[in-house]
Amino acid sequence: MLAALAAFTIWGLAPLYFKAVGTVPADEIVAHRVLWSVVFLAVLVGLKRQGPALRAVLGNRRLLGTLLVTALLTGSNWLVFVWAVTHDRVLEGSLGYFINPLLSVLLGRLFLGERLRPLQQLAVAIAAAGVVWRIAAVGAVPWIALFLALTFGIYGLLRKRTPVDAIVGLCVETVLVLPLALGWLAWLGSTGELRFGHDARIDLLLPLAGVLTATPLMLFAFGARRLPLATVGFLQYLAPSLNFLLAIFIFHEPFDSARLLGFVIIWSALALYTADLLRANRPPSPGRIH
């Protein structure tokens, strides 16, 4: 429980870190996130003696193809989330991660043939109504929220069907996009636009991106293996809730009654979804002994 809580808390407070390096463009932050994640994850793989597992994945073309797709999904998800934080759109980003569990349920129905229970169907319908209300009330499609929810939902769908350890899989994913990250950093350096190397504070903070990427994932993997699914499903709302609170009370982003109602509709859908999850995972009542 403590490991899972720590993971979701780190994810929830991550905007504070990205705000701290907010003078650096989002594309350079993501490139550094990839670079330092590779370094940190390589050390972890070595300490956990997972070298054979890593080599097995690297030698499997089919797995590599899937992990390349998931790597591009996480990379684009990171880029949009960091851009949202550095452009004062944390609130919309949190909306995306509130929507994500319900979108994952829908993707499971569409691509895995998983049946939706009646309350799940109602929750998905209410969430869709919340998005429609958000578009009608604010007059703009919440593209950040929808992009984050969709990319992370598809990522989860693909990784669910990929038999790879969480740490090894993330290491391979970051290695696959490392050439793009290094190439981008080199191009920024050649044009004089690279921010790294010009500010001691930024130079110390950017390598922490690797730690902030891998640490919550390890904690989550440890906790998720030992907790009931219903508990994990409930705890996952901690991260977007913290994002939401940061956006309102720390970053002072605009939040009017129309936006509030949109969130209330989404939260109502999540309440139904959580109630259904708790009920589905409740142990059966012991029968009478005759």
N, C-alpha and C positions, 0 to 999 in steps of 0.2 A: 504493500500500500504506500509506504514512504517513497519507494523508488518511482512508482507511477505518479504520485503527487509531485515529486521533484521534477520529473520529465515535463509534465504539463505546465508546471509553474515556470520553468525555464522558457518553454515555448511562448507562454503567455506574456512574459516580461521581455522577450527578445526585442520588441520595438525600442526599448530604452537603449539597447546596444546600437541598433541601427541609427537612432537619432544621434548618438554620440559620435558616429562616424558620418553624419549626414552631410558634411562638406565634401565628401567623396561621392562621385556619381554612382548610381545604382549598378551600372554595368561593371565598373571596376571593383565594387564591393563584392559582387557575385563571383567575379574572376578570382579574387583573393579567397573567397569562401571555398571555391573548388580547390585552389592550390593548397591552402593550409589544411583542408580536410583530408587531402591525399596524404600529406605528411603525418598528421595525427592518426589517421586510420591505419596507415602502414605500420606505425609503431604499435598500435593496438593489436593488429593481426599478428605481429611478431611476438608480442607478450602472451597472447592467447594461443600461440602455436597453431594458428590456422593457415599457415603457408600451404600445406597440401590442399586444403579446401579452396584456397584462392587460385592455385594453379589448375585445379580441376575445372573451375568455372572459366578461367581464361582459355582453356583448351576445348571448350564446348561452344561451337559456333552458334548453335540455336539459343543457348542461354545468353551468349554475348549479344545476339540480335535483340532479344527481349530487353536486356539491361541497357542497351543503347537507347531504346525507346523510352524506358523509364528514366534514364539519365537526362534526356532532353525534356521530359515532363517536369522533373524536379528542378532542373536548371531554369526553365521558363517560369515555374511557380516561384522560385526564389527571387528571380529578377522582378516580377510584378509585385511581389510582397514587399521587397526592399524599396522599390520605386514608390509604392503606396505610402510606406512609412516616411520616407524622406520628402514626400510631397503632401504631407498632412492628410492622408486618406486611410488612417488606421481603422477608423470606424467601418468603412466599407470592406476593408480586409477582414475584420472580425465577422462581418455578416457572411462572408464567404465560408468561413470555417464553422459557423453555425449551420449553414445550409448543407455542408459536406456530408454529415452522417445520413441525412435523408436522401441525398443524391446517390450515395453509395448503395443504399437499400434499393433504389430504383435501378441502378446499373446491374446489381446482382440479379434482379428480376429479368432485365432485358438480355443479359449476356450469359448468365450462369443458370438460368431457369429456376431461380429461387422463388418460392411462393411468397407473396405478400399477405400477411394477416390483415384482417379488416381494419384494425387500428393503424397499421402501417400505411395502408392505402389512404386512410383519412389524413394521416400526418403529412404524407407526400402532397396530397391535394391542397391542404392548408398552407404548406410551405410555398407551393406554386402560387397560391393566391397572394401570399405575402410579397413575393417578388413582383407580381403584377401590380399590386398596390404601390410598391416602392417606385415602379416605373411611372405609374399614373400620377402619383403625388409629387414626386421630385422632378418629373419631366425628363428623365434620362435613364438609360439602361445602366444598372449597376455592374458594369463590365468587369471591374476588379473582383467583386465578390463572385460573379459567375465564373470567371476565368480560374480563380483560385480553387473554387469548389470542384470545377470540372477536371482540371489537371490533377489535383490531388486524388479525386475520386477514381479517375482512370488509372493513376499510378497504383492506388491500393488494389484495384481490380487485377492489374497485371502482376503485381508482386504476390498477390494471393495465390496465383497459379504458377509461380516461379519457385522451385525448390532450392532456395539459396538462403543461407544464414543472413540475418539482418546486417551485421557488421561487414561481413565479406561482400554482401550484395552492394552496400553503400560504397565500399572501397572500390569495387569494380566500376560502379556507376561514375564515381568521381574521376577515376583513372581514364575512362573513356572520353570524358569531356575536358580532361586536363589539357590536351593540345589546343583546344579552342580557347581556354582560359589563358594559357601561356602566350598564344599568338596575339590575343587581344591586349594583354599587358605589354607585350613587346611593341605592338603598334602604338599604344598610348605613349610608351616611352620614346619612340622615334619621332612622334609629333610634339613632344613636350607637354602632353596633357596628363601624364601619369602623376597622381597625387602622392603615391607612396615614395618615401625618401626625402620629403620636403618638410615634414612636421613630425617631431619626435613622438608626440602624443598619438597621432594617427598611426605611425609606424609600430607602436606598441599595441594598439587596439586591433588592427586589421588581422594579425595572425590568430587572435582569439576567435575569429569566425570559425576556424576548424574545430576548436574545442566546443563551441556552442552548437555546432552541427552534430557532432558525434555523441557528445555526453548525454543529452536527453534521449537520443535513440537507444543507447545502451540501457539507460535506466528504464525506459518504456518496455524494451524487450524483456528485461529481467522481471518487471512487475506484471506484464501481460501474461506471461507463462504461468504465474502463480495466483492470479486473481480470476474470479468469475467474469464471464463476458459482460454481464449486466453491470458489474462494478466498473469495468474499463469503459463501457459505453457511457456511463454517467460521468466519470472523471474527465472524459475528453472535452466536456463543455467548459472546463476550467480555463483552458488556454484562450479561447475566443472571449470568454467573460473578462479575463484580465486585460486582453487587448481593448475590449469595449470600455472598461473603466479607465484605462490609461488615456484613451482617445478623448473621453469626456472630461475627466478631472485633472489630468496632467498636461495633455496637449491642447485642451480647450478647442476641439474641433466643433463645427456647427452641428447642432442637434435640436431640431424643432419637433413639433408635435407629429408632423407627417412621418418623419423618420422614426420617431418613437413607436407609432402605431405599426409601422412595417416590422420593426423588431419584435413587438408584442405578438404579432401574428406568427412570426417564425418561432418565437419562444413557445407559443401555444402548441405548435406542431411538434416541437422537440419534447414538450411535456408528455404529449400523447405517445410519442415514439419511446420515451424512457419508461413510461408506465407499461407499455406493451412488452418491452425488453425485460423489465423486472418480473412481469407475470410469466413470461415464457421460460425464464430461467429459475423460477421458484421450484424448489424440490417438491415432489409429490407428497401429499399427506399420507402418513402411515395408515395402513388399513387395520381394521379390527382383527384381533386374534380370536378365532373361534375354538 
